[in-house]
């Protein structure tokens, strides 16, 4: 009897390890497919708490340029400029992962590689569902659920947050593009001459 229990435990442990590895391989494949593209233009819907919005984001590696209803954001891989249309202010920061996640549907591409357990959620014929659970209480994002299209490995739905989701992103379109100039991902003061720049770095 003891041997049977031991065998069952070993089998369950092996299956669990395999599932975690396989779920990670889905994210590895999604990240690899994304990085093959010189740039990607994505349209999405985002909900943060009770606030909802529609936006577009142009991505190139870890750089992006986002347009929402009242905010335009540039990120060059280190510095982020967020222009708020209503009050003509530009906030300059060096953002943390949680801040980037609110602006970038593809923030998970680098996030999952360290500090998270990876497992499958509820997969369907249309998508893989991968669940990231933080192994570090200090991580700004404690849990994420990512749905990856089975055909092209493009993310279609992303939730990031704690026990309750505080960021929900639905990708509505995805277009591959050519390489963009670095200036595309930096704020150009000459185009916003009346904007007040607030440096929060």
C-alpha positions in Angstrom: 0.0 0.0 0.0 2.8 2.4 0.9 4.5 1.6 -2.4 1.3 2.4 -4.3 0.9 5.7 -2.5 4.6 6.6 -3.2 4.2 5.7 -6.9 1.0 7.9 -7.2 2.7 10.8 -5.5 5.7 10.5 -7.9 3.4 10.4 -10.9 1.4 13.4 -9.8 4.6 15.3 -9.1 6.0 14.5 -12.5 2.8 15.6 -14.2 2.8 18.9 -12.3 6.4 19.6 -13.3 5.6 18.8 -16.9 2.5 21.0 -17.0 4.4 23.9 -15.5 7.2 23.5 -18.1 4.7 23.2 -20.9 2.8 26.4 -19.8 6.1 28.2 -19.7 6.9 27.0 -23.2 3.7 28.7 -24.5 4.9 32.0 -23.1 8.4 31.4 -24.5 6.8 30.8 -27.9 4.6 33.9 -27.6 7.6 36.1 -26.6 9.7 34.6 -29.5 7.0 35.3 -32.1 6.6 38.9 -30.8 10.3 39.6 -31.0 10.5 38.3 -34.6 8.5 41.4 -35.7 10.4 44.7 -36.2 7.4 46.4 -34.7 3.8 45.6 -33.7 0.7 47.8 -33.7 -2.0 46.7 -31.3 -5.5 48.0 -30.6 -6.9 47.1 -27.2 -9.6 47.7 -24.5 -8.4 48.3 -21.0 -10.2 48.4 -17.6 -8.4 49.6 -14.5 -10.7 49.4 -11.5 -14.0 51.1 -12.6 -12.3 53.0 -15.4 -12.4 51.7 -19.0 -10.8 53.0 -22.1 -9.8 52.1 -25.7 -6.3 52.6 -27.0 -3.6 51.7 -29.4 0.0 50.8 -28.7 3.0 50.7 -31.1 5.6 48.3 -29.7 9.3 47.7 -30.7 11.2 45.4 -28.3 10.8 46.9 -24.9 9.8 50.3 -26.3 6.3 51.5 -26.9 4.1 54.5 -27.8 0.5 54.4 -26.4 -2.5 56.5 -27.2 -5.6 56.5 -24.9 -8.5 59.0 -24.9 -6.8 61.5 -22.6 -3.2 60.3 -22.4 -0.4 59.7 -24.8 2.7 57.9 -23.5 6.2 57.3 -24.9 8.6 54.8 -23.4 12.2 54.4 -24.8 13.1 51.4 -22.6 14.1 53.5 -19.6 12.3 56.8 -19.5 8.5 57.3 -19.8 6.7 60.5 -20.8 3.0 60.6 -20.1 1.1 63.6 -21.7 -2.3 64.3 -20.2 -4.4 66.2 -22.7 -6.9 67.8 -20.2 -4.3 69.8 -18.3 -1.4 69.8 -20.8 1.1 68.2 -18.4 3.9 65.7 -19.2 5.0 63.5 -16.3 8.5 62.1 -16.8 9.3 58.9 -14.8 11.4 55.8 -14.8 8.5 53.3 -14.3 8.3 50.1 -12.4 6.8 46.9 -13.9 3.4 47.6 -12.4 3.2 51.0 -14.1 4.3 49.6 -17.4 1.7 46.8 -17.2 -1.0 49.5 -17.0 0.2 50.9 -20.3 1.6 47.9 -22.2 -0.4 44.7 -22.9 2.8 42.9 -23.6 4.6 43.7 -20.3 4.3 40.0 -19.4 6.9 39.1 -22.1 9.7 39.9 -19.7 7.8 39.7 -16.4 7.2 35.9 -16.3 10.9 34.9 -16.6 11.7 35.5 -12.9 9.8 35.4 -9.7 6.6 33.6 -10.8 5.2 30.0 -10.8 3.8 29.2 -14.2 0.9 26.8 -14.8 -2.1 26.3 -17.2 -5.5 27.6 -16.3 -8.5 26.6 -18.4 -7.4 25.9 -21.9 -9.8 25.8 -24.9 -9.6 24.9 -28.5 -9.0 28.6 -29.3 -6.4 29.6 -26.7 -4.0 28.5 -24.0 -4.6 30.1 -20.6 -1.5 30.6 -18.6 -1.6 31.6 -14.9 1.4 33.4 -13.3 1.6 33.4 -9.5 4.2 35.5 -7.8 6.7 33.7 -5.6 7.8 37.0 -4.0 5.4 39.1 -1.9 7.3 42.3 -3.0 6.4 41.8 -6.7 4.0 44.6 -7.8 2.0 42.2 -9.8 1.0 39.2 -7.7 -1.0 37.3 -10.3 -1.6 37.3 -14.0 -3.8 35.4 -16.4 -2.8 35.4 -20.0 -4.7 33.8 -22.9 -2.6 33.0 -26.0 -4.1 32.3 -29.4 -3.3 28.7 -30.3 -2.8 29.5 -34.0 -0.4 32.4 -33.9 0.7 32.6 -30.3 -0.6 36.2 -29.9 -2.0 37.3 -26.6 -5.7 38.0 -26.7 -6.7 38.7 -23.1 -4.6 39.6 -20.1 -5.5 40.2 -16.4 -2.9 41.5 -14.0 -3.3 42.2 -10.3 -3.6 40.6 -6.9 -6.4 38.4 -5.5 -8.7 40.6 -7.6 -7.8 41.8 -11.1 -7.0 45.5 -11.2 -5.9 45.6 -14.8 -7.8 43.8 -17.6 -6.8 44.1 -21.2 -8.6 42.7 -24.3 -6.5 42.8 -27.5 -8.9 43.6 -30.5 -6.4 43.8 -33.3 -2.7 43.1 -34.0 -0.6 44.3 -37.0 3.0 43.6 -37.8 5.0 46.6 -39.0 8.4 47.9 -40.0 11.2 49.1 -37.7 10.5 52.5 -36.3 12.9 55.4 -35.5 14.0 55.7 -31.9 12.4 59.2 -31.8 8.9 57.5 -32.1 9.3 56.4 -28.5 10.4 59.7 -27.0 8.4 62.8 -26.2 9.0 65.7 -28.7 8.6 69.0 -26.9 8.2 70.9 -30.2 4.9 69.2 -30.9 3.5 70.2 -27.5 4.9 73.7 -26.9 2.4 74.6 -24.2 2.8 71.4 -22.2 4.2 71.7 -18.6 6.9 69.1 -18.0 7.0 67.6 -14.5 10.1 65.5 -13.9 9.3 62.8 -11.3 12.4 60.8 -11.6 
